[in-house]
Amino acid sequence: MIDTVKQCVRIKQNVEPFPAPIYVTRPVFPKIEEVTAKLEDIWRAQWLTNNGPQHHKLEEELTEYLKVPYLSLFNNGTIALMVACQSLRLTGDVITTPFTFAATPHVLSWNNIRPIFCDIDPVTMNINADQIEFMITPQTTAILAVHVFGTPCDVEKIQAVADKYGLRVVYDAAHAFGVEVDGKGIGTFGDISMMSFHATKLYHTVEGGALMHKDKHLKERIDLLKNFGIKNEEEVVMPGINGKLNEVQAAIGRIMLGYMAEEREKRIALGKIYDEELGDVPGITLMPKVEDNIRLNHQYYVIRIDETKFGRSRDYVYDHFKEYNVFTRKYFHPLCSEFTCYRQLSSAAPEKLPVAVKVGREVLSMPMYGGLTEDDARKICGILKSFRN
Ligand SMILES: Cc1ncc(COP(=O)(O)O)c(C=O)c1O
């Protein structure tokens, strides 16, 4: 019976489901011949990990590409962010956003730091820089902000608050590969920024990540921390961890840099289609627009659905897309402040986070990857519009 109803709806709309699943993203795969050639280099060098030639070259190449003074590679973004907290010796409370991936507050917990959740901006969905000041207490040591979906935080305001109260600033820039503000790499803001090079990101090393910073001594400390604190064969100078990126992944990262410009262009074209097709639909809010001084990476395309104006809820849209073989994602729902491990914190109370709670209910990540055709994107928009009540 339910199947018959679904079929009738489809016939009425005259839209067939996609023949194969359309996911929210698909990793960019480099040409296998390029990978094989690099593997041959690694085999010739007989060096698999521990700061080998591929690692060394990739650090150099990314430092230039991302326009940052110093960069340290890691085996993933989470370990990188844990090391960032260790390297700055953060303790006590750190003010962060509830609208992010689980890794952001978890990294604080793993450092014995209490996350303090601050509400978000209704437009950018980033931490609300105007509210940070009201959350500072004698226990606060830092602000951990996230450039959500690659939209830069209000870096100037955040720095001004940090300077006024003597706080450190760490950015989770996991989504912000290649983002620039006034021609400066996004990793030049704050004390340290982290990027994730996970396979689902615009740029990847299969798994991987990096810390970016301005201080040569900090690089030395970070590089020790990611290698067990080993200074030389005779000396271990701090309790480090294993955060090293291996040669095979570093080599893939070097190849992937050659794919970035084209992948970004394809995503820009898809973003324009979403803008065009969905711009006038009542109840749909598009990706936030930014000033001309900001270069975005177009990694994600995220919409918000206001049920009262659209006539259907975000959850309705998410569920019904599946009937058409379209698998969107509810990034970021639930909020981190709603996780069982954080909801007892006083800063996690929903009434203190009204914007984040609303955004978490409305947000939907649309399919976005270079392999998606422009016709696919138009069809996805057509399906979405057909859900209107
Ligand atoms: C906002 C944010 N922070 C941190 C991470 C963790 O990065 P990784 O998966 O490389 O450990 C992610 C990853 O997906 C993320 O989206």
The ligand as an SDF file (V2000), in Angstrom:
LIG
                    3D

 16 16  0  0  0  0  0  0  0  0999 V2000
   34.5970   20.1930   11.7920 C   0  0  0  0  0  0  0  0  0  0  0  0
   35.4540   18.9670   11.8700 C   0  0  0  0  0  0  0  0  0  0  0  0
   36.3950   18.9010   12.8250 N   0  0  0  0  0  0  0  0  0  0  0  0
   37.2020   17.8370   12.9410 C   0  0  0  0  0  0  0  0  0  0  0  0
   37.1200   16.7740   12.0740 C   0  0  0  0  0  0  0  0  0  0  0  0
   38.0130   15.5870   12.2630 C   0  0  0  0  0  0  0  0  0  0  0  0
   38.8860   15.3820   11.2110 O   0  0  0  0  0  0  0  0  0  0  0  0
   39.4670   13.9180   10.8940 P   0  0  0  0  0  0  0  0  0  0  0  0
   38.3260   13.1080   10.3460 O   0  0  0  0  0  0  0  0  0  0  0  0
   40.5220   14.1690    9.8510 O   0  0  0  0  0  0  0  0  0  0  0  0
   40.0120   13.3610   12.1470 O   0  0  0  0  0  0  0  0  0  0  0  0
   36.1700   16.8030   11.0600 C   0  0  0  0  0  0  0  0  0  0  0  0
   36.0970   15.6740   10.1460 C   0  0  0  0  0  0  0  0  0  0  0  0
   35.4700   15.1320    9.5250 O   0  0  0  0  0  0  0  0  0  0  0  0
   35.2900   17.9210   10.9530 C   0  0  0  0  0  0  0  0  0  0  0  0
   34.3320   17.9730   10.0320 O   0  0  0  0  0  0  0  0  0  0  0  0
  1  2  1  0
  2  3  1  0
  2 15  2  0
  3  4  2  0
  4  5  1  0
  5  6  1  0
  5 12  2  0
  6  7  1  0
  7  8  1  0
  8  9  2  0
  8 10  1  0
  8 11  1  0
 12 13  1  0
 12 15  1  0
 13 14  2  0
 15 16  1  0
M  END
$$$$
